[in-house]
Amino acid sequence: MYNVAIIGAGIGGLLAGASLAKQGKKVIIIEKMPYLGGRFTNLPYKGFQLSTGAVHLIPHGNRGPLAQFLQRLGLSVKIEDCKPWCTFRIRGKDYLINDVSDFNPIINLFPLIDRLRMAKILFEVKLLGLPSNEITLEEWLKNQVKDELAVKIANAFYGFALSLHINSIPAGEGILILKRVNDCKGSGVPIGGCKSIIDSLVKFIELQGGKILTKAKVVGVDIDNENITKLHVESDQISEVSANFVISDIGAKETVELVGEKYFDKNYLQKVESISPSAGVKINIASKKSFFKNGILFTPDCQRIGGLIELTTIDPSLAPQGQNLIISHQPLLSTDIKKEIEIGLEDLKSLIPSFDQDCEILLIQSYHNGWPVNRAASGLDIGSVTPLKNLFLVGDSVKEPGWIDTEGVASGVEQILEYLSKIFY
Amino acid sequence: MVIINESRCVGCAHCVPFCQMSAITALGFAKIDLDLCTNCKLCLNYCPKNAIAEG
């Protein structure tokens, strides 16, 4: 009998497992894939460390919820800040943002009337709070700033960070995310890639006596009196697991499917049904030449690509010696994936005129339809508590509002563990 | 023979690096070059969407 059984060893499941194991709980983590980390680990290919999902970036560097979580566990994962944080390439010219609180190089590109309006917005947000989530960020922004450059810049930033067009981001959520970027002062790269974080979590969990199974699939559950009493597992090692609590890191919809719809009330099912994912395309490029030395490059003039980063300027170990690794990201704006990829490649060729001579496309990765960028697009996350008394969710369908991707996952895990600690004692 | 279920495949390309014969390419969807494929079925294990199956 375990205290906690965790289904899925993505970053959310592993963070929860590590924290609970540290508290002395008997923990088992059950992962269906042969590797751990889900969409947050390395994918080695041709000597490069590509990734299974997340670009090797921690959105808020050493100051965000993920890094803070790891620090509380006592794990020493090296996260190197992007310096400068980023560059915006606008009409062929690069504008460096050294300090996240100083966007003046970009603001100065706007006509005086818009600059005054921006100052007014800043004041209003500080004084009156965030805009409503009832309108989209696009509607809100277009009401405030007239120059269309604002929409382009916003789409580049949110396209890269959240894999969303601003017409599908609730205004309040979008501005809260921007505020957090400002508060946390920039992004960082985990040295060795996302896997370095996964490896240190796995090692920690096992040292604390936690058990982690791979190639083990939970295929069904037994339920008694609104409690999960048993997990049925297909694996070489065990066929069933009993635990006081079950934490699912496989997504809200997938969890409902696994447990069975009939155990959830109509309200909850509607809530789960309303979650829609964010989808995107990542293009991994190798080059002997270095093109982008100044942090994340946001690309407002591109048709699709929101931004890219030459990761080897921060961590050369992600590529073979003498090679550079560039990863671009774009939101998937239509269901014609081949066309979206073609447009992304056109964008890359406009950013790197010598693309055909100097660059090799290593891997093009698309994420949608059940294996998306985020299971819940920002602003659409639901809570971790479920109608079943001992079942809780972690992961990218239950992120904390206002945090980007992994930061939202870490923050969500933090919240639910606090809640669980009250039930445990 | 190994086949890709195109309605399940999302094009995440996880399978590509695991193919020792470099028989898989991904451009929106994974594609297996059956002339190169030795039918080792390693890729079946690495698909998070269960989109690769024995045909």
Interface residues (C-beta under 8 A of the other chain):
Chain A: M33 P34 Y35 G38 L43 P44 Y45 K46 L50 T52 G53 K215 I337 K338 I341 L363 I364 Q365 S366 Y367 H368 N369 G370 W371 P372
Chain B: R8 V10 G11 C12 A13 H14 V16 P17 A26 L27 G28 F29 N45 Y46 P48 K49
